[in-house]
Amino acid sequence: MEIHNESLRLKNAAYKLRLPTSNGRETILAFHGTKLECHLSAFGPNGNLCSKSTCSVCSICHNNFKKSLSGSNITFLRFGHGIYFSVHSAKSHDYNYRSDRGGTRCLIACDVTIGRTSPTSDDMQNLQAPPSGYDSVTGVPGRSLNYPETVVYEEDAVLPRFLVFYKSDVRGSY
């Protein structure tokens, strides 16, 4: 299901223009897994976003991600207080288990402007912003990370684009 939010699109475009051209303005399409508390589904008759503040999926579609909510559903933030994404849907699948509606789950596919990203295989749990000279952090698989994940620390770096509904028998672990 495509997400249309002109206000968020304009904020994202303005964010890209603020990035130094030397850092690049690279954007990736990546997934985010979170809680869906309403009956929104591509498999049913209701295709309208709800207005429940507890429905993370619909709140993000209306108002974008909120860095202040980082870690509200989990206790371990490998790269500090930022907004987490992965180009691998399996990684994001682990975080949307609260969205399971009779085997149907939802992921949010987003354009994530990463600019100049700092690759690391080290945990950096105290980050509030990317390291100096960088716009994002990308966790490299190895050691304790199975899938790559990218973290941005600016809400406007993200543009929610699609809701991806799918059937799953696999339960996430977080």
N, C-alpha and C positions, 0 to 999 in steps of 0.2 A: 504494500500500500504506500503510495507516494505521499510525502509530507510537503505541504505548501505553507510556508510562513514567510511572507515578504519582509517583515521586520527583522527576523533572524538572518535572512539572506543579506540584507543591507548591512547589518552589523558585522557579518562575516566578511563581506567585501571590504568594508572600511578597515577591519583588522588586517587583512592581507596587505592593504596599501601602507599601513603603519610599519610593516616589517622592513628592515633594511634589505635593499635589493641584493646586497652582498650575501645575505643569509639565504636567499632564495625564498620563494613563496610556494614551495611544494605542498600539495594536498594529496592525501591518501584517502581511499574509501575503506573505512574500518568499522568494526562492530562494537557495540556496547550492550551488555546484558544487565537488565534491572527488573524491577517489580512491575507487573501489570495487575492492577486490582479491579479492573472493570470488565465488561463483557465485550470489549472491542475485539474483533476477530475478522480475519480475511475469510474464515470458514463459515461465518454466520451472517445473519441479516443486519447486524448493527455495525456500521462502518463509521460511527461518529466518536470523536474523542470525548472523554468525560471531563468533568471539572473537579474531580476528587483530588485534594491535595496529597492524599496518600498513594495515588496511582502515579508512580514515577514515570512510566512510559508516556502517559498523556500530558503530565506536567512538563516533561522535557519537550514534547512536540509544541506545546503552547508557549513556554517561557525559556527554553534552552536548558542546558546543564547548569547546575549551581555548584561552584567549587566548595562552597560552605557545607555542602552535603556529602563531600568526599569522605568515604569511610563510614557512612551512616548504616550500611548493611553488613560491613565486615570490620574486622579489627586490625588486620595487617595491611598496611599500605607500603608496598615494597619501594616505591619511588615518591613517598611523601604525599602531601595533600594536593592532589591534582585530579584530572579527569582522565580515566583509563579507557583505552581502546585496544583492539587487536585486529589485525588483518585476517586472523584465523577465527572463524565463527566458533570453533570448538572451545577456544579459550573463553569467549564471552558467554557461551552456553553454560559454563560452570556458575555464572553469577545470576542467571535468570530463573533459577529453580522455583522461586516464589511466584513466578508467572504461570506455572503449569496449570492449565485448565483442561483436565481430562486428556492429557497427552499433547495438548497444543501449547506451544511456547512462542515468545516474541523476542526478537532482537531488534535493536535500532541500528541501521546502517547510516553512517555519517560521513560527510566530507570533513576531514580533520586536517587543518593547516598546520603542518609540522615545522615549516621553515627550516632552520638549521637545527638538526637534532643531535643530541649527545648520546652516542651508543654506550651502553654499559652492561656488564654482567654482575656488577656489585649492587647490593641493596643500599639505598640512600633514603631511609625512612624519614629523615628530618627535612626533606626538601619542601619548601613552600612555593618555590619558583624554579625554573630550570637553571643549571649552572651558568655562570656569567658567559655571555657571548652566544648562548644558545636560546632556542625558542621552545624546545620540547626535549623529552628524554625518551629513548627507545631501549627497552630491555632486550638484551640479546640472549637467546636460548643457550643453555649450558648450566653448569652448577645446579641452581635450584629453580630454574625457569624453563618450562617445557615449550612454551610458545612465545614468540615475540609479542611485546606489548608496548604501546606508545602512550605517553602521558603528556598532556598539555596543561598549562596552569592559567590560561586565559579562557574564559567562557566563550568569548566571541571567536575563538580559533575553531569552533565547532559549528557545523551546520547539519542538523538532523535531516536526512533525505528520504529514508524509506523505513517502514516497519516490515520486518520479515517474520511472517508467521509460519510455523512448521510443526509437524508431529514428531514427538520424541518419546521413546521408552527409557531413555538414559537420564538418570537423575544427576544433577550437579552436586558438588561436594561442599559448597561454601555456605 
